[in-house]
């Protein structure tokens, strides 16, 4: 397995961890009556603590970032263009996403945005490297 696919697999596992970090406090704060229900009238962010709401947003942000990162990893791996640069970028993305969770959860402003930009930039470099 390429380094890029290894980083992608670890990013998928991070997504699972983020889900648990968000869902456990959400269930405790909302109660299973709401979380197991149809959620038609659930205003999630208005009914949970600020930290749980931040964990929810961080989880959704990772879903968004993981799409582009997945494309980059697959393109680099399938086209056999894995290099030291793309491997470093893949692990940089992963490290940035790991740091992003506490940065978002604890409201590290402006560091959260800088950490996000590092991960996004690493993904961009991977895509550019595959083209050039």
Secondary structure as GFF3:
##gff-version 3
##sequence-region A 1 132
A	DSSP	alpha_helix	3	30	.	.	.	ID=ss1
A	DSSP	alpha_helix	32	35	.	.	.	ID=ss2
A	DSSP	alpha_helix	44	47	.	.	.	ID=ss3
A	DSSP	alpha_helix	50	78	.	.	.	ID=ss4
A	DSSP	alpha_helix	84	105	.	.	.	ID=ss5
A	DSSP	alpha_helix	111	131	.	.	.	ID=ss6
###
